Amino acid sequence: MESGEDMFETKDTVFASGRILTQEMLNLLYDWPRQTMVQLSCHGLAEGVLCGMEYEAASDDLFIQPGILWQQGEFWFLRQKLSLKELCRERCQEGQRYFLQLLPETKAIQGNVTTRLMEMRVEEAKGKEDFGSFCYHAGMVPSLPSSWEEVIESLHNIFYLNLSQLPWAAPEKATFHPLIFSCLAQALEKKSRRSALESAMLVQLYEKGTLTMKTLRLYTGDSCGVSREDLLKHIDQALQREDEVAPRTVTTPEAPQKTKRISNQRGMI
């Protein structure tokens, strides 16, 4: 299988006695120390997308930009953007729900270099984790959520792209895609009265672009057993709540009272 636009890939150098090192092998060896350092820094992260993988809506298509996937302690590189329209071509049927998934890896050895590939496909059956789900309708690609209201709408409206299951590498447990957090930041900005936690969350979103699952569960008061879709619904409920802290009352200063001067002379009893 040849490397294509819908492939994630990773490469390893294969050493054999009497073989000559090729330019590609040397390049891989040159990158190895840098890759090892990055792997060590990512050691505590849950599996998922490490960076990239932005979703870009076009007039009649939806593109997934290049990115890096952190999986099984290794980096998988998507080097070219994917067209959802091309992935659906000659494969999708009207009214059917589909899931963007990665197929199990395949291997190819050429010139003492092993290339492992994982193909992105649209599948009818839901897998362990997916990179978006949608309903194929009239040859149209799904709409991309652009607000928090549309993120919640995408959970039950299959004509939106549902990104709730897309894992994003984060400490402890994979979190949501930054697109969802971008919409959450907009909703927090619009809120007239934010709690201290909501203000701290907004600052974190400005700086990092994501929040951890621990922060989200603290915000909603959920236990760890709540599903990712239910957690988004509970976040929406928390957003509708007003700050429980009573508003500060503004008081106007009272006019000073005039007091009668006390005489030093003692009066008669």
RAPEKA-V917893 format. One record per backbone hydrogen bond with DSSP energy under -0.5 kcal/mol. NH is the residue of the N-H (numbers start at 0). CO is the residue of the C=O. Records with the same first field share a line. If there is no record, write none. Layout:
# RAPEKA-V917893
NH = CO, CO
This chain:
# RAPEKA-V917893
6 = 3
7 = 117
8 = 76
9 = 115
11 = 113
13 = 111
14 = 12
18 = 15
25 = 21
26 = 22
27 = 23
28 = 24
29 = 25
30 = 26
31 = 27
32 = 28
34 = 30
35 = 31
36 = 32
37 = 33
38 = 34
39 = 35
40 = 36
41 = 37
42 = 39
44 = 41
45 = 169
47 = 69
48 = 166
49 = 67
50 = 67
52 = 65
55 = 53, 62
57 = 60
62 = 55
63 = 81
64 = 53, 62
66 = 77
67 = 50
68 = 75
69 = 47
70 = 68, 73
73 = 70
75 = 68
76 = 8
77 = 66, 75
78 = 76
81 = 63
83 = 61, 81
86 = 82
87 = 83
88 = 84
90 = 87
91 = 87
94 = 135
95 = 92
97 = 133
98 = 122
99 = 131
100 = 98, 120
102 = 118
105 = 116
107 = 114
109 = 112
112 = 109
113 = 11
114 = 107, 112
115 = 9, 113
116 = 105
117 = 7
119 = 5
120 = 100, 118
122 = 98, 120
130 = 99
132 = 161
133 = 97
134 = 157
135 = 95
136 = 134, 139
139 = 136
142 = 158
144 = 142
147 = 182
150 = 146
151 = 147
152 = 148
153 = 149
154 = 151
155 = 152
156 = 152
157 = 155
159 = 156
160 = 142
161 = 132, 159
162 = 160
165 = 162
167 = 174
168 = 48
171 = 43
172 = 170
174 = 167
179 = 176
180 = 176
181 = 177
182 = 178
183 = 179
184 = 180
185 = 181
186 = 182
187 = 183
188 = 184
189 = 185
190 = 186
198 = 194
199 = 195
200 = 196
201 = 197
202 = 198
203 = 199
204 = 200
205 = 201
206 = 202
207 = 203
208 = 203, 204
215 = 211
216 = 212
217 = 213
218 = 214
219 = 215
220 = 216
221 = 216
225 = 222
230 = 226
231 = 227
232 = 228
233 = 229
234 = 230
235 = 231
236 = 232
237 = 233
238 = 234
239 = 235
240 = 236, 237
250 = 248
258 = 256
